[in-house]
Amino acid sequence: MKTLWAPWRMEHVLGKAAKISGCLFEPPGKASFDKDALLLYRDTQNVVLLNRFPYTNGHLLIAPIDHIACITELDPLGQAALMDMISKATQILRDNLKPDGLNVGCNLGKVAGAGIADHLHFHIVPRWEDDHNFMTVLADIRSIPEHLLTTFDKLLPSFQQLLVNTK
């Protein structure tokens, strides 16, 4: 039998994960990245975070800087910038993690499944053929084959290159 490890999820599973102060999508400071916060990218319009409690490795969260709840609250330039970042992040995941597919979407409102309903954010979830097979169905368990910080280190150079290209 093989062992599947995802130890960083245990605090979340048990409901013991430390609560963050403020909004997850508004990491303190002005740095363009922060490993402790799993912040891969920040510019004047958007942030990209690695999900601390992912469905799969590489699960990204992308949000506008502005604390808004719905995509209808973004002006056209904000909508375009958010969609552009979703597109670029999708390509970064494809280039670095080589998934067979990706789920991209957002949940608007708590009843729609938004865990954080007051700050608009999109999920990009890489998927691989047979990535969770029977485990999720039978035991409500997901296996994550790579440690979060390893994934962070793998993706960060590509996001840093985005900042270089925009200057």
Helices and strands as residue ranges (DSSP letters): G 7-9, H 10-13, E 39-42, E 46-50, E 60-64, G 71-73, H 76-97, E 101-105, G 110-112, E 122-127, H 133-139, H 148-166
